[in-house]
Amino acid sequence: MRSEENLQLHFDLLSHRALLSCGDRDYVLPDSYPTKEMARLAAQKFAWETLGLKDRTREFTQASDLPVWLR
């Protein structure tokens, strides 16, 4: 995965909302999540499907392989 596709997850404990940073873009995930781990799984799926990382990365074979750095 290229450096501009570095995935960082920002999770707000009060609102249970998540913000996914990918390179120089930020995406608010559409749902609220009870735990940071569930938000991380949703972020992996969002990046895999919506951001198209499944087509751009060859070293990862499924969404759960994507590294997401928790903040």
Phi and psi restraints in degrees (value plus and minus 20) as a CYANA .aco file:
   2 ARG   PHI     -91.2   -51.2
   2 ARG   PSI     138.1   178.1
   3 SER   PHI     -82.2   -42.2
   3 SER   PSI     -50.7   -10.7
   4 GLU   PHI     -92.9   -52.9
   4 GLU   PSI     -27.1    12.9
   5 GLU   PHI    -125.7   -85.7
   5 GLU   PSI       1.7    41.7
   6 ASN   PHI     -84.3   -44.3
   6 ASN   PSI     100.3   140.3
   7 LEU   PHI    -117.4   -77.4
   7 LEU   PSI     103.1   143.1
   8 GLN   PHI    -145.6  -105.6
   8 GLN   PSI     111.6   151.6
   9 LEU   PHI    -129.0   -89.0
   9 LEU   PSI     106.0   146.0
  10 HIS   PHI    -129.1   -89.1
  10 HIS   PSI      98.4   138.4
  11 PHE   PHI    -135.5   -95.5
  11 PHE   PSI     106.7   146.7
  12 ASP   PHI    -114.5   -74.5
  12 ASP   PSI      97.0   137.0
  13 LEU   PHI     -88.9   -48.9
  13 LEU   PSI     -46.3    -6.3
  14 LEU   PHI     -98.8   -58.8
  14 LEU   PSI     -65.6   -25.6
  15 SER   PHI    -114.3   -74.3
  15 SER   PSI     -33.1     6.9
  16 HIS   PHI      41.9    81.9
  16 HIS   PSI       9.8    49.8
  17 ARG   PHI    -122.2   -82.2
  17 ARG   PSI     138.8   178.8
  18 ALA   PHI    -151.4  -111.4
  18 ALA   PSI     122.3   162.3
  19 LEU   PHI    -140.1  -100.1
  19 LEU   PSI     105.1   145.1
  20 LEU   PHI    -125.0   -85.0
  20 LEU   PSI     103.1   143.1
  21 SER   PHI    -122.9   -82.9
  21 SER   PSI     109.1   149.1
  22 CYS   PHI    -153.5  -113.5
  22 CYS   PSI      83.8   123.8
  23 GLY   PHI      46.8    86.8
  23 GLY   PSI    -144.2  -104.2
  24 ASP   PHI    -120.6   -80.6
  24 ASP   PSI      -5.5    34.5
  25 ARG   PHI    -137.6   -97.6
  25 ARG   PSI     129.0   169.0
  26 ASP   PHI    -142.8  -102.8
  26 ASP   PSI     123.4   163.4
  27 TYR   PHI    -153.8  -113.8
  27 TYR   PSI     106.3   146.3
  28 VAL   PHI    -105.8   -65.8
  28 VAL   PSI     102.0   142.0
  29 LEU   PHI     -89.2   -49.2
  29 LEU   PSI     125.0   165.0
  30 PRO   PHI     -90.8   -50.8
  30 PRO   PSI     -38.7     1.3
  31 ASP   PHI    -134.1   -94.1
  31 ASP   PSI     156.2   196.2
  32 SER   PHI    -126.4   -86.4
  32 SER   PSI     132.7   172.7
  33 TYR   PHI    -150.2  -110.2
  33 TYR   PSI     114.5   154.5
  34 PRO   PHI     -87.8   -47.8
  34 PRO   PSI     -47.4    -7.4
  35 THR   PHI    -154.6  -114.6
  35 THR   PSI     141.1   181.1
  36 LYS   PHI     -85.4   -45.4
  36 LYS   PSI     -54.7   -14.7
  37 GLU   PHI     -85.2   -45.2
  37 GLU   PSI     -61.6   -21.6
  38 MET   PHI     -86.4   -46.4
  38 MET   PSI     -54.8   -14.8
  39 ALA   PHI     -86.4   -46.4
  39 ALA   PSI     -58.1   -18.1
  40 ARG   PHI     -84.0   -44.0
  40 ARG   PSI     -63.0   -23.0
  41 LEU   PHI     -83.0   -43.0
  41 LEU   PSI     -60.8   -20.8
  42 ALA   PHI     -86.0   -46.0
  42 ALA   PSI     -57.4   -17.4
  43 ALA   PHI     -85.9   -45.9
  43 ALA   PSI     -59.7   -19.7
  44 GLN   PHI     -81.9   -41.9
  44 GLN   PSI     -65.7   -25.7
  45 LYS   PHI     -84.8   -44.8
  45 LYS   PSI     -61.2   -21.2
  46 PHE   PHI     -82.0   -42.0
  46 PHE   PSI     -66.6   -26.6
  47 ALA   PHI     -85.3   -45.3
  47 ALA   PSI     -58.8   -18.8
  48 TRP   PHI     -86.2   -46.2
  48 TRP   PSI     -68.0   -28.0
  49 GLU   PHI    -110.8   -70.8
  49 GLU   PSI     -74.9   -34.9
  50 THR   PHI     -94.9   -54.9
  50 THR   PSI     -62.4   -22.4
  51 LEU   PHI    -104.6   -64.6
  51 LEU   PSI     -27.1    12.9
  52 GLY   PHI      55.2    95.2
  52 GLY   PSI       6.0    46.0
  53 LEU   PHI     -88.6   -48.6
  53 LEU   PSI     -40.1    -0.1
  54 LYS   PHI     -86.5   -46.5
  54 LYS   PSI     -46.6    -6.6
  55 ASP   PHI    -111.0   -71.0
  55 ASP   PSI     -39.7     0.3
  56 ARG   PHI    -121.4   -81.4
  56 ARG   PSI     -33.9     6.1
  57 THR   PHI    -137.5   -97.5
  57 THR   PSI     112.8   152.8
  58 ARG   PHI    -121.4   -81.4
  58 ARG   PSI     -40.4    -0.4
  59 GLU   PHI     -98.3   -58.3
  59 GLU   PSI     -32.1     7.9
  60 PHE   PHI    -134.9   -94.9
  60 PHE   PSI     115.1   155.1
  61 THR   PHI    -123.4   -83.4
  61 THR   PSI     -34.0     6.0
  62 GLN   PHI    -172.0  -132.0
  62 GLN   PSI     145.0   185.0
  63 ALA   PHI     -79.0   -39.0
  63 ALA   PSI     -56.7   -16.7
  64 SER   PHI     -89.0   -49.0
  64 SER   PSI     -31.6     8.4
  65 ASP   PHI    -101.3   -61.3
  65 ASP   PSI     -37.7     2.3
  66 LEU   PHI     -87.9   -47.9
  66 LEU   PSI     110.4   150.4
  67 PRO   PHI     -99.9   -59.9
  67 PRO   PSI     104.4   144.4
  68 VAL   PHI    -141.0  -101.0
  68 VAL   PSI     100.5   140.5
  69 TRP   PHI    -106.7   -66.7
  69 TRP   PSI     103.2   143.2
  70 LEU   PHI    -104.3   -64.3
  70 LEU   PSI     116.9   156.9
